[in-house]
Amino acid sequence: MDILSIVLIIFGVLELSNVLMLYLTPQTRRGNGMGVFTAYEKSKADPEVHAMVTYLIDWVAGTKLIFIVLLIGIIITGNSTTKVFTIIALIFSISTFFTRLYPEIKKMDREGQITPRGYSKTLYIMISIFIVVFAAALVIYLINFHNA
């Protein structure tokens, strides 16, 4: 099994655990659960707002599930070129965190809307690690491919 498949499997397993958490225990503060947002608990006071929040959580989980199933198909049937472009697509799509989501969560963190404080920095590090691992796997694969 090549390095790209291994990295894709690990990422898929991590994402699956996040999907299960979002579907089964969205209020948790673990695994990027919604419990880190103080607004999640506050939304329960307004059934209409909480229904929308729950819908959006399920929407995110469902979207992640689509990615996981696509990754499984790519891992099983994809050739090396498909896997290379999958890694590149993941690097690009995950990098968008820094343009939209990170500024928002950093602001919420600064304003005390996130528990524990500093969680935005944790997410920054985690997302950066994903990108670095994908990039490293891609470089290792391409070096091995070139030397083969």
C-alpha positions in Angstrom: 0.0 0.0 0.0 1.4 3.4 -1.0 1.9 6.4 1.3 -1.0 8.3 -0.3 -3.5 5.5 0.4 -2.3 5.3 4.0 -2.7 9.0 4.6 -6.2 8.9 2.9 -7.2 6.0 5.1 -6.1 7.8 8.3 -7.8 11.0 7.3 -11.0 9.1 6.4 -11.0 7.4 9.9 -10.5 10.7 11.6 -13.3 12.3 9.6 -15.6 9.3 10.3 -15.1 9.7 14.0 -16.0 13.4 13.6 -19.2 12.4 11.7 -20.2 9.9 14.4 -19.6 12.5 17.1 -21.6 15.1 15.2 -24.5 12.7 14.7 -24.5 11.1 18.1 -23.1 13.6 20.6 -23.0 17.1 19.0 -22.9 18.8 22.4 -19.5 17.3 23.2 -16.4 19.4 23.4 -14.3 16.6 22.0 -13.5 16.0 18.4 -14.6 19.4 17.2 -18.0 19.0 18.8 -20.4 21.9 19.0 -20.1 22.1 22.8 -17.1 24.4 22.4 -19.4 27.1 21.2 -21.3 28.8 24.1 -24.0 29.7 21.5 -24.8 26.0 21.1 -26.3 25.8 24.7 -27.9 29.2 24.2 -29.6 28.0 21.0 -31.6 25.5 23.1 -33.5 28.3 24.7 -35.1 29.1 21.3 -36.5 26.0 19.6 -36.5 27.6 16.2 -32.8 28.6 16.4 -31.8 25.2 17.9 -33.7 23.4 15.1 -31.6 25.4 12.6 -28.4 24.8 14.5 -29.2 21.0 14.6 -30.0 21.0 10.9 -26.6 22.7 10.1 -24.7 20.3 12.3 -26.4 17.3 10.5 -25.7 19.0 7.1 -21.9 19.3 8.0 -21.9 15.7 9.1 -23.6 14.5 5.9 -21.2 16.5 3.8 -18.3 14.9 5.6 -19.9 11.5 5.0 -20.0 12.2 1.3 -16.2 12.9 1.4 -15.5 9.7 3.3 -17.4 7.6 0.9 -15.7 9.2 -2.0 -12.3 8.6 -0.3 -13.2 5.0 0.1 -13.9 4.7 -3.6 -10.7 6.5 -4.5 -8.6 4.3 -2.1 -10.1 1.1 -3.5 -10.4 1.8 -7.2 -8.3 5.0 -7.8 -5.0 4.8 -9.6 -1.9 6.7 -8.5 -2.8 9.8 -10.6 -6.3 10.0 -9.0 -4.8 9.7 -5.5 -2.2 12.4 -6.2 -5.0 14.8 -7.4 -7.1 13.8 -4.4 -4.3 14.8 -2.0 -3.9 18.1 -3.9 -7.7 18.7 -3.7 -7.7 18.0 0.0 -4.8 20.4 0.6 -6.6 23.1 -1.3 -10.0 22.5 0.2 -8.7 22.2 3.8 -6.6 25.3 3.3 -9.8 27.4 2.9 -10.2 27.0 6.7 -7.7 29.8 7.0 -9.6 32.3 4.8 -13.1 32.0 6.2 -13.5 29.8 9.3 -10.3 30.6 11.2 -10.9 34.4 11.3 -14.4 33.7 12.6 -13.5 31.2 15.3 -10.5 33.3 16.4 -12.9 36.3 16.9 -15.3 34.1 18.8 -12.4 32.8 20.9 -11.2 36.3 21.6 -14.7 37.4 22.7 -15.1 34.5 25.1 -17.7 32.6 22.9 -15.5 29.4 22.8 -14.8 27.0 25.7 -12.0 26.2 26.3 -10.3 29.5 25.6 -7.6 29.1 22.9 -9.5 26.5 21.0 -9.0 28.5 17.8 -5.3 28.0 18.2 -5.8 24.2 18.6 -7.8 24.1 15.4 -5.2 26.2 13.6 -2.5 23.7 14.6 -4.6 20.7 13.8 -5.6 21.9 10.3 -2.0 22.9 9.7 -0.8 19.4 10.6 -3.3 17.9 8.2 -2.0 20.1 5.4 1.7 19.3 6.3 1.0 15.6 6.4 -0.8 15.6 3.0 2.0 17.7 1.5 4.7 15.5 3.0 3.0 12.3 1.7 2.7 13.9 -1.7 6.4 14.8 -1.8 7.4 11.3 -0.6 5.2 9.7 -3.1 6.5 11.8 -6.0 10.2 11.3 -5.0 9.6 7.5 -4.9 7.7 7.6 -8.1 10.5 9.6 -9.8 13.2 7.3 -8.5 11.3 4.1 -9.5 
